[in-house]
């Protein structure tokens, strides 16, 4: 296909200079399509026929590919090689090669993965093992660095949203805290960064989990299921949430060291049954080898119905490498064209966190939904209590704890606002370009489906609306019963994000989906 980042090549043996230049240009195009990553399949015809190459031709083709990558400033890694049956006495091979180049205007490739699952399923422990590079001791030692509050350490339960990073260098090797002492060092040596958003599993903190899924715009969701308890507690709700918000999901069955092989198989069968139900319509794909992990990563990004399932242990480290291979190959969801369109729109930054930092002043954390934000830029923030927007200046920007001069659409960062009065800010506000001339509204129409409620929704019934990073109480002005679907009028505080003219196309479906959800 012309589009996409996958290229088939039968062979690359001794190309002429003109042909070599053409191949290098083609590689640039594939890298641009994959936003810094491309996959070359050598020994495959353009129609997908697996012809294969002799040992000598394969070596020469890989050398040519290496030269092409050097010319465009990229690195190559052979993902897998396989022998094929073709009408020949000589054994013939095909190879799949990952080409990676960080775009010139970026420090690294960036993916966000939300981590979901029931309480005590091992989410924080798994992230601790992945990011720290040390296995768990079976009593939760690996998760201690992820907790943000004392009560989380005492109870062992995550109640707030925390972020962890896992880097990969251009050769596909893991870069984490085992070699690097600080986040800045990881950022410097990594060419691809996976940001994990660790969410709460307990039902008590469901609102926090919803906020994490709606406001941080994860590219993918990882649902962690404990092998010994199976589908329990909030697992179904988390699966339903990610599907309602159209976040592609894959599943990790953890704690396989605690139970027998039969118990693990029973949990996997239970998951497959749920995924195949009419409401889900997913195609489960059990990953048991490195080959499966490579194929799962490529198919998962192309088809939202494919759901890879990993079975692993954070204590013994069993199958942990397969998950690392999967993350290394996983491509970004949006292509370069969509990214360009977003960056050409006016600036819109959504405020998710507010801090006061000594000697720096007020700092806000969040995601840039559209446009480009630079140091020293003048923006307006709001809406304030009176519905107005106030001017401010962006003093400095940090991404993953390291300084950054320019922020692009889709990237999460913290912005320092100098001596701007913190008491004027609250979560859910937006910082936008003054040219946008933002408007606010008190009431809006929402098409909602009432999945379940013990009583009827009467006029004046209070709900909490989650729209992007906005959490706002509202009152319903119409009546509604369980199972009914209707367009209702809701009123309450400011719902500023629904009326901004710069709601971009990529997230538009999600915004509509999100407005269906009542808390």
N, C-alpha and C positions, 0 to 999 in steps of 0.2 A: 504494500500500500504506500501511496505517496506520503500520507500523513503518518505520524507515529514515530517512535524511536527504534523500531526493529528493522534491520537491513539483512536481506539474504544475499550471500555471495557464493557462487559455485567454487571459484578459486581466484587467488590473487598472486599469480606466478609471473615474475619479471614484467611488470607493466612498463609501457613507454613513459617518458617524462610527462607527455600531454595527458595520458591516461591517469598517471599518478596524481597530477594536479586536480583532475576531475574527481578522483576518488577522495582526495582530502577535502574538497569542497562539499562533496556528498556527506562525509563524516561530520563536517561542521553543521550541516542542515539537520542530520539525525540528532546530534547533541542539543541543538537548539529546540527541536521538537520535544525532547525528553527533559528539557530544562537542566542540561548538564550531564545526562546519562543516556547511553545508547547501547543496544545489544546487537552484536553481529553474529549471524549464524553462517559458518563456513562449511562448504560442501553441500549447500542446499540451492536448488534452482529457484528462479523467481516465482514459479507456480507452487513452491513448497515441497517439491519432490526431493526426497533425501537420497542424493546420488553418492555422496561420500568422496573422499580423496585418499590417495596412497599416502604412506608415512612421509615420503619426501616432499610431495606437493603440499601436505598439511603444514610441515615445518616452514617451507618457503612462504606459504600464504600468511602464516602467523608473523613471520619476520616482516613481510610487507605491511601488515596491519600495524605492527609496532612502529614502523617508519612513518606511516600515515598519522598515528596518534602523536608521535613526537613533533610532527610538522604543525599540528593544530594545538599542541601544548596539553595533550591528554595522557592518561595512563590506561593500560589495558590489564585485565585479569581474566584468565581462562576459567569460566564457570564449570564447564563439564565437557567431556569428550565421550563419544560413543561409537562403537562399531556398527555398521549397517550392512544388511544383506542386499547386495546388488549383484547383477550378473557379471561376476568377475572372480578369478581364482585368488587375486591379491586382496588381503583384508583392507577394507576402506573405512575411513573414519569421518565423522562430522564433529565440529566443535562449536561451542557457544561461548562468546567472549563479551565481557562487560567493558565498555569504554566510558571513562569518567573524566570530566573536566569542569572545574568550578567556573561558572560564567564570570567574565571580566568585571562585571559590576557587583559581584557578590563575594562575601567572605567564604561562605560554604552553602551547600544545598541543605534545605531545611524541611523536615517533616514533623508534624505533631500527632502524637498517638495518645488518646484518652484511655485510661486503664479502669475497667469496670469489673463488677463481680460482687458476690455476696460477702458479708463480713466473715473474717477468718478463712478466706479462700487463698490467701498468700500473695495478694497484689503487691503490697509494699516490700515484702521479702524478695519477690522476684525482681523488682526494680532495683533493690539494694544489691542483689547478686550481679545483675547486668551492668550496673553503673560503677560498682566498687571493684568488681573483678575478683571477689572472694566469695566462696560458697557459704551458705548459712550453717549454723551449728544445730539446727533443729529446734531452737528455742527463741528465734526471732532476733538474733544479733545483727543480721544483715540490714534490717529495716530501721535500726535506731537512728541512722544519719538522715532519714527521710522525714522524721516527725518534726513538727514545728512547735508543739506545745507539751508541757509537762504531763498533762492528763492523758495525752496520746501515748506517751512512753509508759505511764502507769497502767493504762487499760489495754494497750496494744492495738487500739482502734484508731484509724485515721478519721479525723473530723473536719479537717480543712483541706484545701487544694494545695498540693505541693508540686514542684516541677523538678525533674531530673533529666540530665542530658547523657546521651551515649553517642560517641563520635566514631566515624570510620575514615581512615586515610584513603588516598587515591588508589591504593592497592587492595582495598577491601578489608584491611586489618582493623580490629577494634581498638579504639583509643578511649580509655576511661581513667578513673582515678587510681588504678593500680600502677600506672606509669606516670601520670600527671598529677601534680599536687593541687592545682587550682583549675577553675573553669576556664580561665583565660588561656592556660596552656593547652587544654583540650580544644578550644576554639582555634588556636593557632595551627595545631598539627592535624586537625580534621578537615576533610573536604566534604563530608556529609554528616549532618547532625540530626539525631532523632531526639525530639523533646517529648518526654513522657509527662502526661498530666495525671498525677495520682489522685483519684477521686475516692470518696467515702463509700463504704459498702453497707453500713448500718442503715436500717430504714429511718431511723431518727434524723439522719443527715441527708435524706433524699433530695431536699431542696438545694443543698450545696452541690450535689452531684448533677442535678438538672442545670444549675448555673454554670458548672464547668463544661457541660456538653454544649450549651447554647451560646455562651459568650466567647469561649476560646477557639471556636471553629476548628476542632480537630480534623485532620485529614482521614484518620482511621481510628477505630476503637478496638481495644483488646479486651475481650471478656474472659476473666480468669475464673475457672470452676475447679473446686477441690475434688480430687478423685474419690475421696472416701465419703463425701456427703452428696455429691452429684448436684442436680439442679435444685437449689433450695433458696429460701429467703427472697432476696431482691434480684436474683439472677434473671428471672423472667421479665421483671420490670425494667431492668437495665437493657436487656435485649430489645424489648419493645420500644424503649426510649431512643436507642440508637437507630432503630429502623424508622421510627416516626420522623426523626431528624435527618434521615437519609445519610447517615454516617456508615461507610462500609465497615463491617465487623469481622474479626477472626477470633478464634477461641483457643485458649491455652488451658489444658487440664493439668493442674499442679498437684504436688504431694503424691506422686506415683510411688515414692519409696515407702509410704505408710501402708499400702494395701497390696493385695495379691493381683496378679495379672487379670484374673476373672473380674475383679471389682472394677479395674480400670476399663476393661472392655465393656462392662455393663454401663458405666458412666458415659462412655463414648456413644454407645447405642442409644442411650436415653437422649443425648444431645442431637444425634442424627434424626431421631424421631421428631423432636421439637422443631428442628430446622426445616424438615420436609413438610410440616403442616401447612395447610392452605394460607394461613396468615403470614407465614415467613417466606415460603417458596424458595428456600435456599438449597444449594447443592453442596453438601458437606464433602470435604476432601481431607482425608487423614494423611498427615505428613510423617513418614517413617524413615526417610533417607534424604541425603543432601540433594539428590536429583529431584525429589518431591518438593523440597523447599524452594528450589530455583523455579520450578514450574508453577508452584502455588503463588509465588510473588508476582510472576508475570500475568497469570490468569486472573488473579484477585484484583489487580489494577485495571484490567480490561473489562471484566464482567462483574458487576456488583452482586450477582447471585451466587458466585463461588465463595464458600466459607472454609478456609483452611482450619484444621484442628491439630494442635500440637499436644503431645503428652510429655511432660518433663518433671524434673525434681530440682528444687533449689538447694537441696542438701547434698545429694550425690552428684548433681550436675548432669544427670542423664538427659540427652537430647537438647541440652541448652544451646549447643553449637548450631543446631538446625534453625532455631529461632534467630540467632545472630546472622546466619546466612540469609534468611528471609528478610530481615530489616535492611541488610546491605543492598539487596537487589530491588527492594520495593520502590517503585518510581512515584513521583509526585502526581496528584490527581489532575490538576489543571495543566493544560499545555501552555506553551510560550505565548500563543496568540491571545488566550484569555487573560494571561498575566499582563500583557502589553495594554490591553483594553482597560483593565483595572487601574493601571498606573497612569493612564492619560486622564482619568477622572479627577475631580476636585478632592482635596485631602479630607479624610474622615477617620478619626481615631477614637476608639471606644474605650472608656475608662473602666477598668475592672478592679484595680487596687489603688489605694492612696497611702503614702507614707510621709513621714517627716524624717529627713536624714541630717544629722549634725553637719554643719559647714556647707551643706548643699542646699537645704531648704525643702520645699514641697516637691515630692516625686510621685508621678502617676504611672501605673503599669497597665498595659492593655494591648490591643491588637489594632494595627492599621488596616482598615477595611478597604480603602481605595486611595489612589493618589500616591504622592511621594512626600515625605516629611524630612526637612533638613534642620540642622542646628541653626538657631537664630531666627527661625520662621515665626511669623505672626499668625496666630490662630484665634478663634473665639470659642469659649467653652460655655456649656449650659445644658438644659435650661435651668436658670436660678428659680428661687421661690416665686418671683414675679413673672416668670416666663421669658425673661430677657437672657441675652448671651453677653459674656464679658470677654474683653480682649486679654491675651497673654502672649508671652514669648517663650519658645522652646530653647532653653539654655544649653542642654547637652542630651545625648541619647546613649543608652547602653542596651546591648543584646547579649543574653547569656553571660552577664556580668563583665563583659568587655566593651570598651568604647566603640562607638559607631557613628559615622558622620551623616549617613543617609539611610532612611528607613523606607522600604518599598511595600506596596500593597500585599497583604497576607502575612506580614511578619509581625511577631510579638516583640515588644520592647518596653523599657522604662524611660520616661522623659522627665528631666529635671526642669522645674518651672520657677526656680529662684525663690523670691520672697512672696510669691502669690499666696493669698490667704487660704489655708487649708480648709477652714470651716465653711467656705463657699462650695467646696467640691463634695460630691458623693458618687458612689458606684452607680453606673448606668448612664452617666452623663456622656456627652460626645464633645470632642474637640474637632472643629471643622474649619475649612477655609472661609474667610469672611465673604468671599464672592458667592458662596453657596446660599447666603441669605436664608438660614434655616427657619422653619416655622414649627409650631407645636400644636397639639390638639388635646382637648379634654375628653372627647368621646370618639369611639370608633366602632365600626361594624366588624364582627368576627364570625366566621362560619365555624361553629364548634360541634363536636360530637360528644355527647355525654356518655362515656363508657360505662360508668357505674356511680350511682349515688343513692343512698338509702331513701331519700325523700325527693320531692319535686324541687327543681330550681324555681323559686318564686322571684318576683320583681324585688330588687333590692338585695338579692343574695350576693355575698362578698366572695370574691375569688382573688387569687394572685396570678398575674399574667407574667409569663416569662417570654420576652421577645429579645433575641440576641442577648445582650448583657443587661437588659432592663428588667428589673423585678418590681412590679407595681401592683398594689392592691386596686381592685376595680369592683364596681357593683354592676350586676346584670340587670338590664331593664326589661327582660322578657321572661316568659315561663318555659321550662324545658324538663322532660322526664328522661329516665335512663333509657339508653338505646336510641334516642332521638337525635336528629341532626338538623340544625337550624342556623340561620344568620341572626345573631343577636346584637343588640346595641350595648356597649359597655362604656362606663364612664368612671372617672377616678382622678388620679394624679396625671402628671404630664407623661404622655407616651410620645416622646420626641422622635424616636427612631423610625416610626411608621410613616412619618410625613416628609422625611428628608428626601430631596430629589435625587440624591446620589446612591439610592439603593441599587447595588450592582447586580447584574444578571446572574452571576454564579451562585449567589446566596439567596436570590429572590424566592426560589421555591421553598427554601428552608424557613425564611421569614414567615411565609404563609402557613407552613406547617406548624411553626412554633406558636402562632397566634391561636391555633386550635386547642392548645394545652391549657387546661385549668388545673390549679393546684388543690 
